[in-house]
Amino acid sequence: MNLFVRYFLVLFLSTNVFSQNIWEFSQNKNKIVIPFKLLNNSIIIQTKVNGIPLNLILDTGSGYNILFAFPEKDSIAFNNTSRIKITGPGMNDPIDAYMSKNNKIEFKSLSSKKIDIILMLDDQFSFTTSMGIAIHGILGADFFTDNIVEIQYETKRIIVYRKETKQFANKILSYKPLPFILKDKKPFIPVSINIEDKKLQNLELLIDTGLSDGLWIFEKELDVKNKKYISDFLGAGIGGNVYGKRVRFKSIHFSDFEFHEPIISMPDTISFLKKNILNQRDGSVGGEILKRFNVIFNYSKRTMYLNKNSNFNAKFYYNMAGFDVHHNGVEVVEQKIQSDLPTGAKNITDLIYDSSKVNFKYILKPGIEISYVRKNSIAEKVGLKINDKLIAINGRKAVNYKLHEILEILQKNVNETIVVEVERKGKKIIVELLLKEEI
């Protein structure tokens, strides 16, 4: 799976950064609607931060608002800044960052002037190249603490309610309520889960809209010695990459819901043990599960409400090919522009050498290269390597794909052969990959 599919971030700060934020609705507005993009289960919303439009990941798994990339053409003013230290899984030493207080975040008809934001100035934390669009940061817990927030994954809309109305109360009658507890402003649900014939009791799972996988369970909770699994790259954190196992089970029962043939990811525990994270939770519920519902968060009542949508029974996929891609550099793409045929011209070939009638335009598009190859995968077996420039898939130029479209090809074409063309040190290489499910 691609890097952008599994965004994961954990922060520990050397100072107390929690604040009470106040969101204001425009006059006579009881609710607002915010459209979003869903890229590999991550919710991307556009908002204005101190007057500048930015794209942020909406993340219940983050107790903080974070900016790690900044627009090149616009400058953003930040006031009341102070230096802080940040660390995370896989990181040996803390890094410097800045805390800025009393910033303004605004949507249409909804805004707050009291938002605290962590500024990470090291460009290694940029996720733009792996997401395929500009990603500037995270909108975390502050968005949820004062608001009732409904996420409609199917329609790609967020509805923010000013308060509970009679209409809202009637709506949630058809939803399943799940109480949660808040730790560092993040929601944890205490649940018991049946995984095939094994019951995991008294688990605390983080509800994490910023995690693209469906379910993370730490290895201390689940024994897979007799299960077939693949070792894979699970996500990128501020301290480095997170690796682990992926296992497919026949079924899991979660509250009143049963999922058929789900994939559970099991992160390696070494980095998490160093940061004492394993004592804080047993795993996480992410976008691959959450997108199968309409989800409503009511932090004031410590309750999440779930209602199945049409995606509920969708298959759980993973990257069968075993290679990831990201943007790197630019490629010049030539496009032919054909003028209207004049009177007497029979077909387009009559004008092919008439430079006054046939023109070309040149477009700069981001180049695409391989960023990761899973060990023992079909990609490794046919010889694909990290830094190979991706030229084409099934005869179509790679630059004409969006990154998430490439991922869908690698995930969903079960038992099909795809033809991949790459360039390595100036040499063109064409390979065929038969996509089979290993788990």
C-alpha positions as CSV (number, residue, x, y, z in Angstrom):
1,M,0.0,0.0,0.0
2,N,1.1,3.5,-0.7
3,L,2.6,5.8,1.9
4,F,-0.4,8.1,1.6
5,V,-2.8,5.3,2.5
6,R,-1.4,4.8,5.9
7,Y,-0.7,8.2,7.4
8,F,0.1,7.8,11.1
9,L,1.4,10.4,13.6
10,V,1.9,10.3,17.3
11,L,3.2,13.4,19.2
12,F,4.5,14.0,22.7
13,L,5.2,17.5,23.8
14,S,7.4,18.8,26.5
15,T,4.8,21.5,27.4
16,N,1.1,21.5,28.0
17,V,-0.6,22.6,24.8
18,F,-4.2,21.9,25.5
19,S,-6.6,24.8,25.1
20,Q,-10.3,25.5,25.2
21,N,-11.5,26.6,21.8
22,I,-14.7,28.4,20.9
23,W,-16.3,27.8,17.5
24,E,-18.7,30.4,16.2
25,F,-21.5,29.8,13.8
26,S,-22.8,32.6,11.5
27,Q,-26.0,34.1,12.6
28,N,-29.1,32.0,12.1
29,K,-27.1,28.9,11.2
30,N,-27.8,25.7,13.1
31,K,-25.7,23.5,11.0
32,I,-23.2,23.8,8.1
33,V,-22.0,21.4,5.4
34,I,-18.3,21.0,4.5
35,P,-17.4,18.9,1.4
36,F,-14.3,16.8,1.6
37,K,-12.1,14.6,-0.6
38,L,-11.6,11.0,0.5
39,L,-8.1,9.8,-0.6
40,N,-7.4,6.3,0.4
41,N,-9.7,6.6,3.4
42,S,-8.2,9.9,4.6
43,I,-10.5,12.9,4.9
44,I,-9.1,16.0,3.2
45,I,-10.8,19.3,3.9
46,Q,-10.1,22.8,2.7
47,T,-10.1,25.6,5.3
48,K,-8.5,28.9,5.8
49,V,-5.8,29.3,8.4
50,N,-5.2,33.0,9.2
51,G,-6.8,33.8,5.9
52,I,-4.8,31.4,3.7
53,P,-6.5,28.4,2.1
54,L,-4.9,25.1,3.2
55,N,-5.7,21.4,2.8
56,L,-5.8,19.5,6.1
57,I,-6.4,15.9,7.1
58,L,-9.3,15.6,9.6
59,D,-7.9,13.4,12.3
60,T,-9.6,12.3,15.5
61,G,-6.4,10.4,16.3
62,S,-4.5,13.7,16.9
63,G,-4.9,15.7,20.0
64,Y,-3.2,18.6,18.2
65,N,-3.6,20.8,15.1
66,I,-0.4,20.6,13.1
67,L,1.1,22.3,10.0
68,F,4.0,20.6,8.3
69,A,3.9,22.2,4.9
70,F,3.3,25.8,3.7
71,P,2.1,27.2,0.4
72,E,4.9,28.6,-1.7
73,K,3.0,31.7,-3.0
74,D,1.4,32.8,0.2
75,S,2.8,33.8,3.5
76,I,1.0,33.0,6.8
77,A,1.4,35.1,9.9
78,F,1.6,33.3,13.2
79,N,1.5,35.0,16.6
80,N,2.3,34.0,20.1
81,T,4.9,31.4,19.2
82,S,7.1,29.4,21.5
83,R,9.6,26.6,20.9
84,I,8.6,23.0,21.9
85,K,10.0,19.5,21.7
86,I,8.3,16.6,19.8
87,T,9.1,12.9,19.7
88,G,7.3,9.8,18.4
89,P,7.6,6.1,17.5
90,G,11.0,5.3,15.9
91,M,12.6,8.6,16.9
92,N,15.7,8.5,19.1
93,D,15.8,12.2,20.0
94,P,13.2,14.9,20.2
95,I,13.0,17.5,17.4
96,D,12.3,21.2,17.6
97,A,9.0,22.6,16.6
98,Y,6.9,25.7,17.5
99,M,3.6,26.3,19.2
100,S,1.5,29.2,17.9
101,K,-1.6,30.3,19.9
102,N,-4.8,32.1,19.0
103,N,-4.9,31.4,15.3
104,K,-8.0,31.7,13.2
105,I,-9.5,28.7,11.3
106,E,-12.5,29.3,9.2
107,F,-15.0,27.5,7.1
108,K,-18.1,29.0,5.4
109,S,-20.3,30.1,8.4
110,L,-18.1,28.5,11.0
111,S,-14.9,29.8,12.5
112,S,-12.7,30.0,15.6
113,K,-10.1,32.6,16.6
114,K,-8.6,30.6,19.4
115,I,-6.9,27.7,17.7
116,D,-3.4,26.4,18.8
117,I,-1.2,25.1,16.1
118,I,2.0,23.1,16.1
119,L,4.4,24.3,13.4
120,M,6.8,21.7,12.1
121,L,9.4,23.4,9.8
122,D,11.4,20.3,8.8
123,D,10.3,19.5,5.2
124,Q,10.8,15.7,5.8
125,F,7.3,15.7,7.3
126,S,5.6,16.7,4.0
127,F,3.1,14.2,2.7
128,T,2.2,16.0,-0.5
129,T,4.3,13.8,-2.8
130,S,2.7,10.6,-1.5
131,M,-0.9,11.9,-1.3
132,G,-1.0,13.3,-4.9
133,I,-2.3,16.7,-3.8
134,A,-1.0,19.4,-1.5
135,I,-1.4,18.4,2.2
136,H,-0.5,21.1,4.6
137,G,-1.3,19.5,8.0
138,I,-3.8,18.1,10.4
139,L,-7.0,19.4,11.9
140,G,-7.3,17.4,15.2
141,A,-9.4,17.2,18.3
142,D,-10.2,20.9,18.5
143,F,-12.7,20.6,15.6
144,F,-14.7,18.0,17.6
145,T,-14.6,19.2,21.2
146,D,-17.2,22.0,20.8
147,N,-19.2,20.6,17.9
148,I,-21.4,17.7,17.0
149,V,-19.8,16.4,13.8
150,E,-21.4,14.0,11.3
151,I,-19.1,12.4,8.7
152,Q,-21.0,11.1,5.6
153,Y,-18.3,9.0,3.9
154,E,-20.7,8.0,1.1
155,T,-21.6,11.5,0.1
156,K,-18.2,13.0,1.1
157,R,-19.9,15.6,3.3
158,I,-19.3,16.7,6.9
159,I,-22.2,18.2,8.7
160,V,-21.5,20.3,11.8
161,Y,-24.4,20.9,14.2
162,R,-24.6,23.9,16.5
163,K,-26.7,21.9,19.0
164,E,-29.0,18.9,19.3
165,T,-32.3,19.6,17.8
166,K,-35.5,17.5,17.8
167,Q,-34.7,16.6,14.2
168,F,-31.2,15.5,15.1
169,A,-32.5,13.5,18.1
170,N,-34.9,11.7,15.7
171,K,-32.1,11.0,13.3
172,I,-29.8,9.2,15.7
173,L,-32.6,6.8,16.8
174,S,-31.6,4.6,13.8
175,Y,-27.9,4.8,14.8
176,K,-25.9,2.5,17.1
177,P,-24.5,4.5,20.0
178,L,-21.0,3.6,21.2
179,P,-19.7,5.4,24.3
180,F,-16.1,6.5,24.4
181,I,-13.6,8.0,26.8
182,L,-11.4,10.9,26.0
183,K,-7.7,10.7,26.7
184,D,-5.6,13.7,25.7
185,K,-8.7,14.8,23.7
186,K,-8.7,11.6,21.6
187,P,-11.7,9.1,21.6
188,F,-11.1,5.6,22.8
189,I,-13.9,3.0,22.8
190,P,-13.8,0.1,25.3
191,V,-14.9,-3.0,23.4
192,S,-14.7,-6.7,23.2
193,I,-14.1,-8.1,19.7
194,N,-14.7,-11.6,18.4
195,I,-12.1,-12.5,15.8
196,E,-13.2,-15.9,14.4
197,D,-13.4,-18.1,17.5
198,K,-11.2,-15.9,19.7
199,K,-12.7,-13.2,21.9
200,L,-10.5,-10.2,22.8
201,Q,-12.0,-8.6,25.9
202,N,-11.6,-5.2,27.5
203,L,-9.8,-3.6,24.6
204,E,-9.4,0.1,24.3
205,L,-9.2,1.2,20.6
206,L,-8.5,4.7,19.4
207,I,-11.0,6.0,16.9
208,D,-8.7,7.4,14.3
209,T,-10.1,9.1,11.2
210,G,-6.4,9.8,10.2
211,L,-5.6,6.1,9.9
212,S,-6.4,4.6,6.5
213,D,-6.2,0.9,7.6
214,G,-9.4,-0.5,9.0
215,L,-8.1,-2.1,12.2
216,W,-4.8,-2.1,14.0
217,I,-4.3,-4.6,16.9
218,F,-1.0,-4.7,18.7
219,E,0.7,-8.1,18.6
220,K,0.5,-8.5,22.4
221,E,-3.3,-8.9,22.0
222,L,-3.4,-11.3,19.0
223,D,-1.6,-14.5,18.3
224,V,-1.2,-15.2,14.5
225,K,1.3,-18.1,14.6
226,N,-1.0,-20.3,12.7
227,K,-2.2,-17.6,10.3
228,K,-0.8,-16.7,6.9
229,Y,0.4,-13.1,6.9
230,I,2.5,-10.6,4.9
231,S,5.1,-8.3,6.4
232,D,4.4,-4.8,5.1
233,F,4.9,-1.1,5.5
234,L,2.0,0.2,7.5
235,G,2.6,3.9,7.9
236,A,4.8,6.9,8.2
237,G,5.3,8.8,11.5
238,I,7.4,11.7,12.5
239,G,10.0,9.3,13.8
240,G,10.2,7.1,10.7
241,N,8.3,4.3,9.0
242,V,6.0,1.8,10.8
243,Y,6.1,-1.8,9.7
244,G,4.1,-4.8,10.7
245,K,2.0,-7.8,9.6
246,R,-1.2,-7.9,7.7
247,V,-3.6,-10.8,8.3
248,R,-6.9,-11.7,6.8
249,F,-9.5,-13.3,9.1
250,K,-12.8,-15.0,8.2
251,S,-14.8,-12.6,10.3
252,I,-14.8,-10.2,13.2
253,H,-17.6,-9.0,15.4
254,F,-17.4,-5.4,16.6
255,S,-20.2,-4.2,18.8
256,D,-23.4,-5.2,16.8
257,F,-21.5,-5.3,13.5
258,E,-19.9,-8.3,11.7
259,F,-17.3,-7.8,9.0
260,H,-16.5,-10.6,6.6
261,E,-12.9,-11.4,5.6
262,P,-11.4,-8.3,7.1
263,I,-7.7,-7.5,7.1
264,I,-6.1,-6.6,10.5
265,S,-2.8,-4.8,10.6
266,M,-0.4,-5.6,13.5
267,P,2.3,-3.0,14.0
268,D,5.7,-4.0,15.2
269,T,5.8,-3.1,18.9
270,I,9.4,-2.1,19.4
271,S,9.0,1.6,18.6
272,F,5.7,1.8,20.5
273,L,7.2,0.2,23.6
274,K,9.9,2.8,23.7
275,K,7.3,5.6,23.9
276,N,5.0,3.7,26.3
277,I,2.2,3.7,23.7
278,L,1.2,0.1,24.3
279,N,0.1,1.0,27.8
280,Q,-2.2,3.7,26.4
281,R,-4.2,1.6,23.9
282,D,-4.6,-1.9,22.4
283,G,-5.1,-0.7,18.8
284,S,-7.0,1.6,16.5
285,V,-10.1,1.7,14.3
286,G,-9.4,3.6,11.1
287,G,-10.9,4.7,7.8
288,E,-11.3,1.3,6.1
289,I,-13.8,0.4,8.8
290,L,-15.3,3.9,9.4
291,K,-16.0,4.6,5.8
292,R,-18.7,1.8,5.9
293,F,-20.8,4.0,8.2
294,N,-22.3,7.4,8.6
295,V,-20.4,8.5,11.8
296,I,-21.5,11.1,14.3
297,F,-19.2,12.3,17.0
298,N,-20.7,14.0,20.1
299,Y,-17.8,14.7,22.4
300,S,-19.9,16.5,25.0
301,K,-21.8,13.2,25.5
302,R,-18.7,11.0,24.9
303,T,-20.6,9.1,22.3
304,M,-20.1,8.0,18.7
305,Y,-23.1,7.0,16.6
306,L,-22.8,4.5,13.7
307,N,-25.2,3.8,10.9
308,K,-24.3,1.4,8.0
309,N,-24.0,2.8,4.5
310,S,-23.9,1.0,1.2
311,N,-20.1,0.4,1.6
312,F,-20.6,-1.8,4.6
313,N,-20.2,-5.2,2.8
314,A,-17.4,-4.0,0.5
315,K,-14.4,-6.2,0.2
316,F,-11.3,-5.5,2.2
317,Y,-8.4,-4.9,-0.2
318,Y,-4.7,-4.6,0.1
319,N,-1.8,-3.9,-2.4
320,M,-1.3,-7.3,-4.1
321,A,1.6,-6.0,-6.3
322,G,3.7,-5.0,-3.4
323,F,5.1,-1.7,-4.6
324,D,4.2,1.9,-3.7
325,V,4.6,5.0,-5.7
326,H,5.0,8.7,-5.0
327,H,5.6,11.9,-7.0
328,N,9.1,12.9,-7.7
329,G,10.3,15.6,-10.1
330,V,8.4,16.7,-13.2
331,E,7.7,15.3,-16.7
332,V,7.0,17.2,-19.8
333,V,3.9,15.9,-21.6
334,E,3.2,16.8,-25.2
335,Q,-0.4,17.2,-26.2
336,K,-1.6,17.8,-29.8
337,I,-4.1,20.6,-30.5
338,Q,-6.0,20.2,-33.7
339,S,-7.7,23.2,-35.3
340,D,-11.1,22.8,-37.0
341,L,-10.9,21.2,-40.4
342,P,-11.3,23.8,-43.3
343,T,-13.7,23.4,-46.2
344,G,-12.4,20.7,-48.5
345,A,-10.4,18.7,-45.9
346,K,-11.5,15.1,-45.9
347,N,-9.9,13.9,-42.7
348,I,-7.4,14.9,-40.1
349,T,-4.4,13.4,-42.0
350,D,-4.9,16.1,-44.7
351,L,-3.5,18.6,-42.1
352,I,-1.0,16.6,-40.3
353,Y,2.0,18.5,-41.7
354,D,0.3,21.9,-41.8
355,S,2.0,23.6,-38.9
356,S,-0.6,26.4,-39.1
357,K,-3.4,23.9,-38.4
358,V,-1.7,21.4,-36.0
359,N,-0.1,22.7,-32.8
360,F,1.3,21.2,-29.7
361,K,1.2,22.3,-26.1
362,Y,3.5,21.1,-23.4
363,I,2.3,20.4,-19.9
364,L,4.4,19.8,-16.8
365,K,3.1,16.9,-14.7
366,P,4.6,15.4,-11.6
367,G,6.8,12.4,-12.3
368,I,6.0,9.1,-10.6
369,E,8.5,6.7,-9.1
370,I,8.5,3.6,-7.0
371,S,9.0,4.4,-3.3
372,Y,8.7,1.0,-1.7
373,V,8.9,-2.7,-2.7
374,R,7.6,-5.3,-0.3
375,K,9.9,-8.3,0.4
376,N,8.8,-11.5,-1.3
377,S,6.1,-9.7,-3.3
378,I,5.5,-10.2,-7.0
379,A,7.0,-6.7,-7.6
380,E,10.3,-7.9,-6.0
381,K,10.2,-11.2,-7.9
382,V,9.9,-9.5,-11.3
383,G,12.7,-7.1,-10.4
384,L,11.1,-3.8,-9.7
385,K,13.2,-1.5,-7.5
386,I,12.9,1.6,-5.4
387,N,13.5,4.8,-7.4
388,D,12.4,3.1,-10.7
389,K,10.6,5.8,-12.7
390,L,7.1,4.6,-13.6
391,I,6.4,5.1,-17.3
392,A,3.2,3.2,-18.0
393,I,0.6,0.7,-16.6
394,N,-1.3,-1.4,-19.1
395,G,-0.1,0.9,-21.9
396,R,-1.4,4.1,-20.4
397,K,1.2,6.7,-19.4
398,A,1.7,6.8,-15.6
399,V,1.5,10.6,-15.5
400,N,-2.1,10.4,-16.7
401,Y,-3.0,8.5,-13.5
402,K,-3.7,10.0,-10.2
403,L,-1.9,8.2,-7.4
404,H,-5.0,6.8,-5.8
405,E,-6.0,5.4,-9.2
406,I,-2.7,3.4,-9.4
407,L,-3.3,2.0,-5.9
408,E,-6.8,0.9,-6.9
409,I,-5.3,-1.1,-9.9
410,L,-2.8,-2.8,-7.5
411,Q,-5.6,-3.6,-5.0
412,K,-8.6,-4.6,-7.0
413,N,-7.6,-6.5,-10.1
414,V,-7.5,-9.9,-8.4
415,N,-6.1,-12.7,-10.6
416,E,-5.4,-10.3,-13.4
417,T,-2.0,-9.6,-15.1
418,I,-0.9,-6.0,-15.4
419,V,1.9,-4.7,-17.6
420,V,4.2,-2.2,-15.9
421,E,6.9,-0.2,-17.7
422,V,9.6,1.6,-15.8
423,E,12.8,3.4,-16.5
424,R,16.0,2.7,-14.6
425,K,19.3,4.6,-15.4
426,G,17.9,5.5,-18.8
427,K,16.9,1.9,-19.7
428,K,13.3,1.0,-20.3
429,I,12.1,-2.2,-18.6
430,I,8.7,-3.9,-19.1
431,V,7.4,-6.5,-16.6
432,E,4.2,-8.4,-16.1
433,L,2.7,-8.9,-12.6
434,L,0.0,-11.5,-11.9
435,L,-2.0,-10.0,-9.0
436,K,-2.9,-12.8,-6.6
437,E,-4.1,-12.6,-3.0
438,E,-1.4,-13.9,-0.6
439,I,-3.7,-13.6,2.4
